[in-house]
Amino acid sequence: RGARVRDLERWIDANLTGQITLARLCELAGVGARCLQKTFEVRHGTSPLEFVMQRRLAVARERLLEAPPGSQVIDIALDVGLTHLGRFSQRYRATFGEAPSVTLRRTRPQELGPRARLR
């Protein structure tokens, strides 16, 4: 059972941009919803779909921290399958203690003002 769950976790990570449903996860794992729920609860302390959300948030944070200039929060969120932007922002703030836009701004080099360039 452990190998099946690890395979499913890898599949989740590889398919974050798509729609992931409990039914699809059960199909891939070859088990019923109740079994999958219990397995994830024991292994991760959460439901399979909450695990998916946590992975999406973690990947979004990684991408925000490594984003090149010109990147937008909305593009990064959509790229990891977070389509409801209001909920994404709320969950991101609750998980990481700051808004996604703050994370993105913090990773960009500060622009030097005109006086700083003259020195």
N, CA, C and O atoms as CSV, one atom per row, in Angstrom:
chain,resi,resn,atom,element,x,y,z
A,1,ARG,N,N,0.833,-1.200,0.000
A,1,ARG,CA,C,0.000,0.000,0.000
A,1,ARG,C,C,0.873,1.258,0.000
A,1,ARG,O,O,0.531,2.248,-0.647
A,2,GLY,N,N,1.995,1.222,0.721
A,2,GLY,CA,C,2.880,2.381,0.790
A,2,GLY,C,C,3.428,2.787,-0.565
A,2,GLY,O,O,3.515,3.974,-0.880
A,3,ALA,N,N,3.805,1.778,-1.380
A,3,ALA,CA,C,4.343,2.076,-2.712
A,3,ALA,C,C,3.264,2.711,-3.587
A,3,ALA,O,O,3.548,3.622,-4.364
A,4,ARG,N,N,2.043,2.236,-3.460
A,4,ARG,CA,C,0.940,2.795,-4.237
A,4,ARG,C,C,0.705,4.260,-3.872
A,4,ARG,O,O,0.480,5.101,-4.742
A,5,VAL,N,N,0.759,4.547,-2.584
A,5,VAL,CA,C,0.549,5.930,-2.128
A,5,VAL,C,C,1.699,6.813,-2.598
A,5,VAL,O,O,1.461,7.937,-3.040
A,6,ARG,N,N,2.931,6.340,-2.516
A,6,ARG,CA,C,4.069,7.129,-3.011
A,6,ARG,C,C,3.932,7.406,-4.505
A,6,ARG,O,O,4.205,8.515,-4.964
A,7,ASP,N,N,3.510,6.399,-5.257
A,7,ASP,CA,C,3.279,6.606,-6.695
A,7,ASP,C,C,2.198,7.660,-6.919
A,7,ASP,O,O,2.324,8.508,-7.801
A,8,LEU,N,N,1.138,7.602,-6.118
A,8,LEU,CA,C,0.060,8.574,-6.232
A,8,LEU,C,C,0.553,9.974,-5.870
A,8,LEU,O,O,0.187,10.946,-6.532
A,9,GLU,N,N,1.365,10.088,-4.844
A,9,GLU,CA,C,1.930,11.388,-4.452
A,9,GLU,C,C,2.793,11.955,-5.575
A,9,GLU,O,O,2.737,13.153,-5.853
A,10,ARG,N,N,3.584,11.112,-6.217
A,10,ARG,CA,C,4.393,11.566,-7.358
A,10,ARG,C,C,3.492,12.003,-8.516
A,10,ARG,O,O,3.775,12.996,-9.186
A,11,TRP,N,N,2.415,11.263,-8.748
A,11,TRP,CA,C,1.480,11.641,-9.798
A,11,TRP,C,C,0.865,13.005,-9.489
A,11,TRP,O,O,0.740,13.847,-10.378
A,12,ILE,N,N,0.487,13.218,-8.249
A,12,ILE,CA,C,-0.084,14.510,-7.844
A,12,ILE,C,C,0.902,15.628,-8.152
A,12,ILE,O,O,0.529,16.634,-8.757
A,13,ASP,N,N,2.149,15.463,-7.746
A,13,ASP,CA,C,3.154,16.498,-7.986
A,13,ASP,C,C,3.354,16.765,-9.476
A,13,ASP,O,O,3.585,17.905,-9.880
A,14,ALA,N,N,3.264,15.722,-10.288
A,14,ALA,CA,C,3.463,15.874,-11.733
A,14,ALA,C,C,2.238,16.449,-12.442
A,14,ALA,O,O,2.332,16.880,-13.592
A,15,ASN,N,N,1.092,16.457,-11.766
A,15,ASN,CA,C,-0.150,16.865,-12.421
A,15,ASN,C,C,-0.876,17.980,-11.676
A,15,ASN,O,O,-2.101,18.080,-11.756
A,16,LEU,N,N,-0.150,18.804,-10.964
A,16,LEU,CA,C,-0.771,19.860,-10.167
A,16,LEU,C,C,-1.582,20.848,-10.992
A,16,LEU,O,O,-2.542,21.431,-10.490
A,17,THR,N,N,-1.210,21.041,-12.244
A,17,THR,CA,C,-1.903,22.045,-13.057
A,17,THR,C,C,-3.291,21.604,-13.487
A,17,THR,O,O,-4.130,22.437,-13.830
A,18,GLY,N,N,-3.536,20.311,-13.471
A,18,GLY,CA,C,-4.832,19.809,-13.915
A,18,GLY,C,C,-5.837,19.720,-12.784
A,18,GLY,O,O,-5.523,19.951,-11.616
A,19,GLN,N,N,-7.052,19.378,-13.169
A,19,GLN,CA,C,-8.099,19.179,-12.168
A,19,GLN,C,C,-7.863,17.827,-11.510
A,19,GLN,O,O,-7.780,16.805,-12.191
A,20,ILE,N,N,-7.758,17.823,-10.209
A,20,ILE,CA,C,-7.542,16.591,-9.457
A,20,ILE,C,C,-8.746,16.376,-8.552
A,20,ILE,O,O,-9.039,17.191,-7.677
A,21,THR,N,N,-9.430,15.275,-8.775
A,21,THR,CA,C,-10.615,14.953,-7.982
A,21,THR,C,C,-10.334,13.717,-7.136
A,21,THR,O,O,-9.412,12.949,-7.413
A,22,LEU,N,N,-11.140,13.547,-6.111
A,22,LEU,CA,C,-11.017,12.364,-5.270
A,22,LEU,C,C,-11.280,11.106,-6.096
A,22,LEU,O,O,-10.604,10.092,-5.920
A,23,ALA,N,N,-12.248,11.171,-6.985
A,23,ALA,CA,C,-12.556,10.019,-7.834
A,23,ALA,C,C,-11.357,9.625,-8.694
A,23,ALA,O,O,-11.053,8.442,-8.845
A,24,ARG,N,N,-10.689,10.615,-9.247
A,24,ARG,CA,C,-9.504,10.328,-10.084
A,24,ARG,C,C,-8.385,9.730,-9.244
A,24,ARG,O,O,-7.715,8.796,-9.685
A,25,LEU,N,N,-8.174,10.252,-8.045
A,25,LEU,CA,C,-7.135,9.719,-7.165
A,25,LEU,C,C,-7.441,8.274,-6.778
A,25,LEU,O,O,-6.544,7.431,-6.742
A,26,CYS,N,N,-8.704,7.994,-6.491
A,26,CYS,CA,C,-9.107,6.625,-6.149
A,26,CYS,C,C,-8.871,5.684,-7.323
A,26,CYS,O,O,-8.382,4.567,-7.158
A,27,GLU,N,N,-9.226,6.157,-8.502
A,27,GLU,CA,C,-9.021,5.354,-9.713
A,27,GLU,C,C,-7.544,5.029,-9.897
A,27,GLU,O,O,-7.183,3.881,-10.160
A,28,LEU,N,N,-6.706,6.024,-9.760
A,28,LEU,CA,C,-5.264,5.819,-9.932
A,28,LEU,C,C,-4.684,4.895,-8.866
A,28,LEU,O,O,-3.813,4.075,-9.158
A,29,ALA,N,N,-5.163,5.026,-7.640
A,29,ALA,CA,C,-4.645,4.210,-6.538
A,29,ALA,C,C,-5.268,2.816,-6.524
A,29,ALA,O,O,-4.731,1.897,-5.906
A,30,GLY,N,N,-6.399,2.664,-7.205
A,30,GLY,CA,C,-7.064,1.374,-7.231
A,30,GLY,C,C,-7.750,1.027,-5.920
A,30,GLY,O,O,-7.865,-0.144,-5.559
A,31,VAL,N,N,-8.208,2.062,-5.206
A,31,VAL,CA,C,-8.896,1.847,-3.932
A,31,VAL,C,C,-10.133,2.742,-3.881
A,31,VAL,O,O,-10.304,3.648,-4.697
A,32,GLY,N,N,-10.980,2.465,-2.907
A,32,GLY,CA,C,-12.166,3.283,-2.712
A,32,GLY,C,C,-11.842,4.566,-1.972
A,32,GLY,O,O,-10.755,4.731,-1.419
A,33,ALA,N,N,-12.806,5.467,-1.975
A,33,ALA,CA,C,-12.610,6.779,-1.350
A,33,ALA,C,C,-12.322,6.660,0.140
A,33,ALA,O,O,-11.438,7.340,0.660
A,34,ARG,N,N,-13.054,5.810,0.817
A,34,ARG,CA,C,-12.857,5.656,2.263
A,34,ARG,C,C,-11.445,5.161,2.591
A,34,ARG,O,O,-10.801,5.659,3.514
A,35,CYS,N,N,-10.978,4.183,1.829
A,35,CYS,CA,C,-9.624,3.656,2.039
A,35,CYS,C,C,-8.576,4.735,1.779
A,35,CYS,O,O,-7.623,4.879,2.545
A,36,LEU,N,N,-8.756,5.488,0.701
A,36,LEU,CA,C,-7.790,6.537,0.371
A,36,LEU,C,C,-7.793,7.637,1.432
A,36,LEU,O,O,-6.740,8.138,1.825
A,37,GLN,N,N,-8.985,8.002,1.888
A,37,GLN,CA,C,-9.096,9.020,2.944
A,37,GLN,C,C,-8.336,8.567,4.193
A,37,GLN,O,O,-7.559,9.333,4.763
A,38,LYS,N,N,-8.563,7.332,4.611
A,38,LYS,CA,C,-7.904,6.810,5.811
A,38,LYS,C,C,-6.397,6.723,5.624
A,38,LYS,O,O,-5.636,7.041,6.538
A,39,THR,N,N,-5.969,6.299,4.458
A,39,THR,CA,C,-4.536,6.185,4.184
A,39,THR,C,C,-3.858,7.549,4.270
A,39,THR,O,O,-2.794,7.672,4.877
A,40,PHE,N,N,-4.452,8.554,3.680
A,40,PHE,CA,C,-3.861,9.897,3.729
A,40,PHE,C,C,-3.921,10.481,5.134
A,40,PHE,O,O,-3.012,11.196,5.555
A,41,GLU,N,N,-4.976,10.181,5.845
A,41,GLU,CA,C,-5.091,10.663,7.226
A,41,GLU,C,C,-3.962,10.088,8.079
A,41,GLU,O,O,-3.350,10.807,8.870
A,42,VAL,N,N,-3.691,8.814,7.921
A,42,VAL,CA,C,-2.617,8.168,8.685
A,42,VAL,C,C,-1.251,8.679,8.227
A,42,VAL,O,O,-0.393,8.995,9.051
A,43,ARG,N,N,-1.057,8.757,6.937
A,43,ARG,CA,C,0.254,9.117,6.376
A,43,ARG,C,C,0.580,10.611,6.490
A,43,ARG,O,O,1.721,10.983,6.762
A,44,HIS,N,N,-0.430,11.463,6.282
A,44,HIS,CA,C,-0.181,12.909,6.223
A,44,HIS,C,C,-0.984,13.722,7.233
A,44,HIS,O,O,-0.751,14.920,7.396
A,45,GLY,N,N,-1.916,13.080,7.901
A,45,GLY,CA,C,-2.751,13.801,8.854
A,45,GLY,C,C,-3.787,14.683,8.196
A,45,GLY,O,O,-4.299,15.619,8.809
A,46,THR,N,N,-4.094,14.383,6.949
A,46,THR,CA,C,-5.043,15.207,6.196
A,46,THR,C,C,-5.706,14.383,5.103
A,46,THR,O,O,-5.318,13.242,4.851
A,47,SER,N,N,-6.693,14.960,4.465
A,47,SER,CA,C,-7.390,14.281,3.369
A,47,SER,C,C,-6.553,14.341,2.086
A,47,SER,O,O,-5.632,15.153,1.982
A,48,PRO,N,N,-6.872,13.483,1.110
A,48,PRO,CA,C,-6.135,13.536,-0.159
A,48,PRO,C,C,-6.235,14.898,-0.851
A,48,PRO,O,O,-5.240,15.399,-1.375
A,49,LEU,N,N,-7.420,15.495,-0.857
A,49,LEU,CA,C,-7.567,16.780,-1.547
A,49,LEU,C,C,-6.901,17.913,-0.778
A,49,LEU,O,O,-6.428,18.870,-1.391
A,50,GLU,N,N,-6.853,17.831,0.529
A,50,GLU,CA,C,-6.111,18.823,1.308
A,50,GLU,C,C,-4.610,18.658,1.047
A,50,GLU,O,O,-3.880,19.647,0.993
A,51,PHE,N,N,-4.150,17.424,0.886
A,51,PHE,CA,C,-2.755,17.162,0.521
A,51,PHE,C,C,-2.442,17.828,-0.821
A,51,PHE,O,O,-1.390,18.446,-0.981
A,52,VAL,N,N,-3.353,17.701,-1.773
A,52,VAL,CA,C,-3.170,18.342,-3.089
A,52,VAL,C,C,-3.047,19.856,-2.909
A,52,VAL,O,O,-2.167,20.481,-3.501
A,53,MET,N,N,-3.918,20.440,-2.103
A,53,MET,CA,C,-3.868,21.884,-1.860
A,53,MET,C,C,-2.533,22.282,-1.222
A,53,MET,O,O,-1.925,23.275,-1.620
A,54,GLN,N,N,-2.091,21.521,-0.252
A,54,GLN,CA,C,-0.814,21.822,0.410
A,54,GLN,C,C,0.346,21.750,-0.573
A,54,GLN,O,O,1.251,22.583,-0.527
A,55,ARG,N,N,0.327,20.767,-1.455
A,55,ARG,CA,C,1.389,20.656,-2.470
A,55,ARG,C,C,1.332,21.844,-3.431
A,55,ARG,O,O,2.367,22.399,-3.798
A,56,ARG,N,N,0.127,22.231,-3.834
A,56,ARG,CA,C,0.000,23.371,-4.746
A,56,ARG,C,C,0.515,24.647,-4.081
A,56,ARG,O,O,1.219,25.436,-4.712
A,57,LEU,N,N,0.172,24.848,-2.827
A,57,LEU,CA,C,0.647,26.033,-2.113
A,57,LEU,C,C,2.164,26.023,-1.984
A,57,LEU,O,O,2.810,27.054,-2.168
A,58,ALA,N,N,2.733,24.871,-1.671
A,58,ALA,CA,C,4.193,24.775,-1.516
A,58,ALA,C,C,4.904,25.062,-2.833
A,58,ALA,O,O,5.911,25.769,-2.855
A,59,VAL,N,N,4.387,24.519,-3.925
A,59,VAL,CA,C,5.002,24.761,-5.235
A,59,VAL,C,C,4.816,26.221,-5.639
A,59,VAL,O,O,5.731,26.828,-6.197
A,60,ALA,N,N,3.653,26.785,-5.366
A,60,ALA,CA,C,3.440,28.206,-5.671
A,60,ALA,C,C,4.446,29.059,-4.915
A,60,ALA,O,O,5.011,29.992,-5.484
A,61,ARG,N,N,4.680,28.756,-3.641
A,61,ARG,CA,C,5.657,29.518,-2.858
A,61,ARG,C,C,7.057,29.398,-3.457
A,61,ARG,O,O,7.762,30.398,-3.592
A,62,GLU,N,N,7.461,28.183,-3.816
A,62,GLU,CA,C,8.773,27.983,-4.446
A,62,GLU,C,C,8.902,28.840,-5.699
A,62,GLU,O,O,9.928,29.483,-5.920
A,63,ARG,N,N,7.859,28.842,-6.510
A,63,ARG,CA,C,7.899,29.612,-7.757
A,63,ARG,C,C,7.881,31.114,-7.506
A,63,ARG,O,O,8.531,31.870,-8.228
A,64,LEU,N,N,7.147,31.551,-6.495
A,64,LEU,CA,C,7.153,32.977,-6.149
A,64,LEU,C,C,8.542,33.397,-5.675
A,64,LEU,O,O,9.020,34.478,-6.018
A,65,LEU,N,N,9.178,32.551,-4.897
A,65,LEU,CA,C,10.512,32.877,-4.378
A,65,LEU,C,C,11.584,32.881,-5.467
A,65,LEU,O,O,12.606,33.555,-5.335
A,66,GLU,N,N,11.350,32.131,-6.536
A,66,GLU,CA,C,12.339,32.023,-7.618
A,66,GLU,C,C,11.911,32.761,-8.885
A,66,GLU,O,O,12.548,32.627,-9.930
A,67,ALA,N,N,10.845,33.532,-8.792
A,67,ALA,CA,C,10.252,34.151,-9.978
A,67,ALA,C,C,11.185,35.182,-10.614
A,67,ALA,O,O,11.798,35.991,-9.918
A,68,PRO,N,N,11.283,35.140,-11.937
A,68,PRO,CA,C,12.061,36.165,-12.638
A,68,PRO,C,C,11.294,37.482,-12.672
A,68,PRO,O,O,10.084,37.503,-12.444
A,69,PRO,N,N,11.985,38.570,-12.954
A,69,PRO,CA,C,11.304,39.869,-13.066
A,69,PRO,C,C,10.149,39.793,-14.064
A,69,PRO,O,O,10.234,39.122,-15.092
A,70,GLY,N,N,9.092,40.483,-13.737
A,70,GLY,CA,C,7.920,40.506,-14.602
A,70,GLY,C,C,6.903,39.421,-14.312
A,70,GLY,O,O,5.824,39.407,-14.903
A,71,SER,N,N,7.234,38.511,-13.408
A,71,SER,CA,C,6.289,37.446,-13.067
A,71,SER,C,C,5.102,38.011,-12.306
A,71,SER,O,O,5.230,38.995,-11.578
A,72,GLN,N,N,3.962,37.390,-12.477
A,72,GLN,CA,C,2.738,37.808,-11.817
A,72,GLN,C,C,2.226,36.684,-10.923
A,72,GLN,O,O,2.324,35.508,-11.274
A,73,VAL,N,N,1.683,37.049,-9.777
A,73,VAL,CA,C,1.118,36.073,-8.844
A,73,VAL,C,C,0.043,35.235,-9.530
A,73,VAL,O,O,0.006,34.015,-9.370
A,74,ILE,N,N,-0.820,35.882,-10.283
A,74,ILE,CA,C,-1.925,35.166,-10.932
A,74,ILE,C,C,-1.411,34.067,-11.859
A,74,ILE,O,O,-1.973,32.972,-11.887
A,75,ASP,N,N,-0.361,34.344,-12.609
A,75,ASP,CA,C,0.189,33.348,-13.532
A,75,ASP,C,C,0.765,32.156,-12.778
A,75,ASP,O,O,0.585,31.008,-13.183
A,76,ILE,N,N,1.449,32.436,-11.692
A,76,ILE,CA,C,2.042,31.364,-10.887
A,76,ILE,C,C,0.945,30.522,-10.247
A,76,ILE,O,O,1.031,29.294,-10.237
A,77,ALA,N,N,-0.071,31.166,-9.720
A,77,ALA,CA,C,-1.183,30.436,-9.089
A,77,ALA,C,C,-1.871,29.532,-10.110
A,77,ALA,O,O,-2.100,28.352,-9.844
A,78,LEU,N,N,-2.195,30.077,-11.259
A,78,LEU,CA,C,-2.870,29.291,-12.285
A,78,LEU,C,C,-1.994,28.144,-12.775
A,78,LEU,O,O,-2.493,27.067,-13.099
A,79,ASP,N,N,-0.701,28.381,-12.825
A,79,ASP,CA,C,0.236,27.370,-13.316
A,79,ASP,C,C,0.296,26.142,-12.415
A,79,ASP,O,O,0.665,25.060,-12.873
A,80,VAL,N,N,-0.058,26.291,-11.151
A,80,VAL,CA,C,-0.053,25.134,-10.249
A,80,VAL,C,C,-1.474,24.666,-9.918
A,80,VAL,O,O,-1.683,23.922,-8.959
A,81,GLY,N,N,-2.434,25.105,-10.713
A,81,GLY,CA,C,-3.790,24.611,-10.576
A,81,GLY,C,C,-4.650,25.320,-9.548
A,81,GLY,O,O,-5.717,24.822,-9.189
A,82,LEU,N,N,-4.207,26.473,-9.068
A,82,LEU,CA,C,-4.983,27.245,-8.096
A,82,LEU,C,C,-5.819,28.261,-8.860
A,82,LEU,O,O,-5.359,29.364,-9.152
A,83,THR,N,N,-7.041,27.882,-9.177
A,83,THR,CA,C,-7.862,28.689,-10.068
A,83,THR,C,C,-8.759,29.691,-9.351
A,83,THR,O,O,-9.213,30.654,-9.970
A,84,HIS,N,N,-9.021,29.493,-8.084
A,84,HIS,CA,C,-9.839,30.440,-7.329
A,84,HIS,C,C,-8.879,31.359,-6.575
A,84,HIS,O,O,-8.401,31.024,-5.491
A,85,LEU,N,N,-8.609,32.516,-7.165
A,85,LEU,CA,C,-7.520,33.367,-6.668
A,85,LEU,C,C,-7.782,33.943,-5.283
A,85,LEU,O,O,-6.838,34.127,-4.515
A,86,GLY,N,N,-9.020,34.228,-4.947
A,86,GLY,CA,C,-9.334,34.724,-3.611
A,86,GLY,C,C,-9.027,33.684,-2.546
A,86,GLY,O,O,-8.423,33.987,-1.517
A,87,ARG,N,N,-9.453,32.447,-2.810
A,87,ARG,CA,C,-9.150,31.363,-1.860
A,87,ARG,C,C,-7.662,31.096,-1.798
A,87,ARG,O,O,-7.116,30.848,-0.723
A,88,PHE,N,N,-6.998,31.144,-2.950
A,88,PHE,CA,C,-5.547,30.946,-2.966
A,88,PHE,C,C,-4.859,31.956,-2.064
A,88,PHE,O,O,-4.016,31.587,-1.246
A,89,SER,N,N,-5.206,33.209,-2.205
A,89,SER,CA,C,-4.578,34.254,-1.402
A,89,SER,C,C,-4.835,34.037,0.092
A,89,SER,O,O,-3.927,34.188,0.910
A,90,GLN,N,N,-6.071,33.684,0.442
A,90,GLN,CA,C,-6.398,33.428,1.852
A,90,GLN,C,C,-5.617,32.245,2.397
A,90,GLN,O,O,-5.046,32.325,3.485
A,91,ARG,N,N,-5.588,31.155,1.655
A,91,ARG,CA,C,-4.873,29.958,2.114
A,91,ARG,C,C,-3.370,30.204,2.176
A,91,ARG,O,O,-2.698,29.737,3.095
A,92,TYR,N,N,-2.846,30.936,1.203
A,92,TYR,CA,C,-1.420,31.240,1.186
A,92,TYR,C,C,-1.043,32.049,2.426
A,92,TYR,O,O,-0.059,31.745,3.100
A,93,ARG,N,N,-1.825,33.069,2.717
A,93,ARG,CA,C,-1.567,33.919,3.883
A,93,ARG,C,C,-1.662,33.108,5.177
A,93,ARG,O,O,-0.828,33.265,6.069
A,94,ALA,N,N,-2.664,32.248,5.281
A,94,ALA,CA,C,-2.829,31.426,6.477
A,94,ALA,C,C,-1.676,30.435,6.643
A,94,ALA,O,O,-1.269,30.126,7.763
A,95,THR,N,N,-1.163,29.949,5.537
A,95,THR,CA,C,-0.086,28.955,5.577
A,95,THR,C,C,1.285,29.585,5.794
A,95,THR,O,O,2.082,29.075,6.582
A,96,PHE,N,N,1.569,30.693,5.100
A,96,PHE,CA,C,2.916,31.260,5.109
A,96,PHE,C,C,3.033,32.596,5.837
A,96,PHE,O,O,4.135,33.127,5.975
A,97,GLY,N,N,1.919,33.142,6.302
A,97,GLY,CA,C,1.963,34.354,7.101
A,97,GLY,C,C,2.135,35.644,6.329
A,97,GLY,O,O,2.415,36.689,6.916
A,98,GLU,N,N,1.969,35.581,5.018
A,98,GLU,CA,C,2.036,36.794,4.202
A,98,GLU,C,C,1.289,36.548,2.901
A,98,GLU,O,O,1.065,35.407,2.497
A,99,ALA,N,N,0.915,37.630,2.262
A,99,ALA,CA,C,0.226,37.522,0.974
A,99,ALA,C,C,1.206,37.050,-0.099
A,99,ALA,O,O,2.404,37.316,0.005
A,100,PRO,N,N,0.720,36.357,-1.121
A,100,PRO,CA,C,1.616,35.921,-2.197
A,100,PRO,C,C,2.337,37.090,-2.865
A,100,PRO,O,O,3.493,36.958,-3.266
A,101,SER,N,N,1.664,38.222,-2.985
A,101,SER,CA,C,2.300,39.384,-3.620
A,101,SER,C,C,3.471,39.890,-2.781
A,101,SER,O,O,4.444,40.403,-3.332
A,102,VAL,N,N,3.392,39.756,-1.474
A,102,VAL,CA,C,4.504,40.164,-0.599
A,102,VAL,C,C,5.696,39.231,-0.819
A,102,VAL,O,O,6.838,39.687,-0.888
A,103,THR,N,N,5.434,37.945,-0.928
A,103,THR,CA,C,6.515,36.993,-1.209
A,103,THR,C,C,7.179,37.331,-2.532
A,103,THR,O,O,8.406,37.336,-2.634
A,104,LEU,N,N,6.379,37.609,-3.532
A,104,LEU,CA,C,6.922,37.928,-4.851
A,104,LEU,C,C,7.742,39.213,-4.812
A,104,LEU,O,O,8.834,39.260,-5.379
A,105,ARG,N,N,7.237,40.259,-4.154
A,105,ARG,CA,C,7.983,41.526,-4.071
A,105,ARG,C,C,9.289,41.352,-3.298
A,105,ARG,O,O,10.306,41.953,-3.644
A,106,ARG,N,N,9.255,40.534,-2.261
A,106,ARG,CA,C,10.431,40.346,-1.421
A,106,ARG,C,C,11.570,39.676,-2.188
A,106,ARG,O,O,12.738,39.854,-1.841
A,107,THR,N,N,11.249,38.924,-3.202
A,107,THR,CA,C,12.281,38.198,-3.933
A,107,THR,C,C,12.905,39.020,-5.055
A,107,THR,O,O,13.915,38.617,-5.631
A,108,ARG,N,N,12.320,40.150,-5.362
A,108,ARG,CA,C,12.852,40.980,-6.445
A,108,ARG,C,C,13.889,41.948,-5.909
A,108,ARG,O,O,13.707,42.517,-4.832
A,109,PRO,N,N,14.972,42.142,-6.642
A,109,PRO,CA,C,15.966,43.125,-6.199
A,109,PRO,C,C,15.359,44.522,-6.150
A,109,PRO,O,O,14.561,44.895,-7.010
A,110,GLN,N,N,15.736,45.268,-5.160
A,110,GLN,CA,C,15.240,46.635,-5.026
A,110,GLN,C,C,15.843,47.512,-6.119
A,110,GLN,O,O,17.032,47.428,-6.424
A,111,GLU,N,N,15.008,48.338,-6.686
A,111,GLU,CA,C,15.481,49.306,-7.677
A,111,GLU,C,C,16.262,50.386,-6.985
A,111,GLU,O,O,15.860,50.858,-5.921
A,112,LEU,N,N,17.355,50.782,-7.555
A,112,LEU,CA,C,18.129,51.898,-6.997
A,112,LEU,C,C,17.520,53.206,-7.463
A,112,LEU,O,O,17.181,53.365,-8.636
A,113,GLY,N,N,17.388,54.120,-6.553
A,113,GLY,CA,C,16.867,55.438,-6.899
A,113,GLY,C,C,17.921,56.243,-7.647
A,113,GLY,O,O,19.083,55.838,-7.692
A,114,PRO,N,N,17.540,57.378,-8.237
A,114,PRO,CA,C,18.489,58.172,-9.027
A,114,PRO,C,C,19.660,58.674,-8.185
A,114,PRO,O,O,20.785,58.741,-8.680
A,115,ARG,N,N,19.419,59.023,-6.935
A,115,ARG,CA,C,20.512,59.524,-6.081
A,115,ARG,C,C,21.505,58.429,-5.751
A,115,ARG,O,O,22.706,58.681,-5.652
A,116,ALA,N,N,21.008,57.215,-5.582
A,116,ALA,CA,C,21.903,56.111,-5.252
A,116,ALA,C,C,22.816,55.783,-6.427
A,116,ALA,O,O,23.957,55.370,-6.222
A,117,ARG,N,N,22.330,55.960,-7.664
A,117,ARG,CA,C,23.152,55.660,-8.832
A,117,ARG,C,C,24.249,56.696,-9.035
A,117,ARG,O,O,25.293,56.384,-9.608
A,118,LEU,N,N,24.030,57.915,-8.575
A,118,LEU,CA,C,25.010,58.970,-8.785
A,118,LEU,C,C,26.200,58.854,-7.848
A,118,LEU,O,O,27.260,59.408,-8.138
A,119,ARG,N,N,26.054,58.157,-6.746
A,119,ARG,CA,C,27.137,58.080,-5.765
A,119,ARG,C,C,28.278,57.245,-6.198
A,119,ARG,O,O,29.252,57.101,-5.459
